[in-house]
Amino acid sequence: MSEINTEPHPYSDMTLLCVDDEASILRTMQRLFRNKPYEIVIAESGEQALLIMQEQPIDLIISDMRMPGMDGPTLLEKSAQLYPKMCRIVLSGYADFESTVAAVNLGKINRFINKPWNNNELINVVEECLESIKLKKENNQLKLKISQKNEQLKLWNQELEEKINLRTKQILASLKRNERNNKATEKMLFNFIAINSNLNGDFAKNVGNLAGRMASKLGLDKSDINDIRLAGFLTEIGMLGLDEKICTTPYNLLNYDQKTEFLGQGKIAQQILSPAHHMNNVLDMICNQYESLDVIATLGNNVAQQGSRILRVARDYWRYAYGKIAPEKLEYRHVCIELNKGKNIKYDQELLGILESNPELVEDGVVEQGINSQQLLAGMLLKHNLYSTNRLLILAEGHEFSESSIDKLIEYEINQKHIFSIVIEKFTNQQKLIKD
């Protein structure tokens, strides 16, 4: 059985106005176009036709040449002035050259047909005009869409350029401010992840925080905790070199080759991080995070061993929570159940016990009271990483504020229309705390 075409006729929303002082001519027109999809409207005079045009949109007008009162050329001239997009056809039974010239010049007619007309010819002329009108409308709509898209593209390019310029300045400024330590490098690497549309800055932040908290529960040294937390922040850095589909598809939905490529991301991380010699511990943790517990146990670096075990638990906790392993996002209790299926095979039993016994480790906890940028003084130390609204790292924890960095932070707030709450750890210059 053939399918019924439910698409509307291309002329179904168009209207034809027939104007003639002879009622018989108008009835003939109505019969001629009765079965056509377009609407037929009639007028017995030029004055009545103008009133109809004011009340409803008309796409095409067929007018007699000679009519009492307002004749055809006058009507068409007025319609051309008021409705220039309308198509105009003249019917005439008189061989009146001057009237014809006036209709062409003043009324800007599209076609001239003599009475008596051939019905098929008239229908063809009408539908040719309607087709021309339809194409012009579609062309104008297409031009409008293209214009809007171009404006949007221009705006996006401008915004992208502004963002790139801003982020470039942020990175360069950070490198200069933190030349005495390595936090600028760590910040830059994190921002590579946060800015990548296939990855997730919040995911990286959550993994890093959970890994650092679990390391604290084990009573590790502060420097080791910092390395483990940083490894959590950069856990997906090797994915910067992977295909977009591998990055955005839950692991369980990948095919064998894609899973193999995913698990080999440690080689990419090695290439990215190997020049940063101060991050060797972090590099070992990240590169070995997908190795088995038996392989991890053979690592000569004890910090890397412990960090890799912690990273596996923290990373996969949040991978389950974000729907990165299976499509569904799991809550705390269900994540713990899934992790326990890999106890002593994929995940260290002691670390799973810490996670299950301390559900607060995955929460943000109590928000500490901060100050605004106007209250900052040179010598103050930043207690926690400071992130922008789109999760880019603006300043790393431990940053010592200077007059210059305070001014730049205030300027950034003004430009971005965003006010930071800044948690301060301590001051290196107590005298600057005394306010008049």
Number of C-alpha atoms within 10 A of each C-alpha: 3 4 5 6 7 6 6 9 11 12 16 11 11 17 19 20 21 23 29 25 18 13 13 10 14 18 12 11 20 17 11 14 16 12 9 15 15 19 17 18 17 20 20 19 22 26 14 13 21 16 11 16 16 11 8 9 14 20 21 23 24 24 28 27 26 18 18 11 11 15 20 29 27 17 23 31 21 16 22 18 12 13 16 13 15 19 24 26 26 24 21 19 13 12 9 11 9 9 17 20 13 17 25 20 12 17 24 20 22 15 15 17 17 14 11 9 12 11 12 10 11 15 14 12 17 21 16 12 20 22 14 13 19 16 12 13 13 12 12 12 12 12 12 12 12 12 12 12 12 12 12 12 12 12 12 12 12 12 12 12 12 12 12 12 12 13 17 12 12 18 19 13 14 20 18 10 18 16 11 9 11 13 19 22 18 17 21 20 17 23 19 15 26 23 15 11 11 17 19 15 23 15 21 23 20 21 30 24 22 28 32 29 21 26 24 15 14 14 11 15 12 12 9 20 21 18 25 31 27 25 31 31 30 26 29 23 25 23 22 18 13 17 13 13 11 18 19 12 17 18 18 12 14 15 10 10 8 18 14 11 14 19 15 17 22 25 14 17 22 17 11 16 21 14 10 13 10 12 17 16 20 26 26 24 29 30 23 23 26 20 17 15 19 11 11 22 16 10 16 9 14 13 20 27 22 21 30 30 26 28 32 26 24 26 23 18 25 23 20 23 20 18 15 19 19 16 15 12 15 18 13 15 10 14 18 19 11 14 18 18 11 13 14 14 12 18 21 19 16 12 21 21 12 14 22 16 10 12 12 12 18 19 10 10 8 6 7 11 9 13 13 12 18 10 9 19 17 17 19 22 21 20 17 16 15 19 13 15 11 10 17 21 22 19 23 19 16 16 21 22 21 16 11 10 17 18 15 15 18 18 13 17 15 11 9 11 8 12 15 16 13 20 20 20 12 14 17 13 11 10 9 12 14 6 5 3
